[in-house]
């Protein structure tokens, strides 16, 4: 726990980004759809998982997620330490929960809680 467990990379052109990262690092990609949004999961040779998604804003960069025991508990703790909630806790059905927080230095990162019963 409390380690980076997932990452997401925004891209303007998913095919171009996939080709770049595959040729650079040997990562493999699997296409899926989240609602109407194209999304590709990433598998690294080391077994770390990630995602490739369409860019949501011009300043959007890589996003890292830290696995925690309780997203709700860590959201409360982060706020008590001066952080801000950017995205409230949300379910990823059958997988778990995530939330995004901003630290005291204006850096945004994700929290992840694995829960196969999430809905």
NORHU-V569581 format. One record per helix or strand of 2 or more residues. SS is the DSSP state (h for helix, s for strand). FROM is the first residue (numbers start at 1). LEN is the number of residues. If there is no record, write none. Layout:
BEGIN
ss: [SS,SS]
from: [FROM,FROM]
len: [LEN,LEN]
END
This chain:
BEGIN
ss: [s,h,s,s,s,s,h,s,s,s]
from: [4,14,28,37,49,63,71,84,96,108]
len: [8,12,7,7,6,5,10,9,7,7]
END
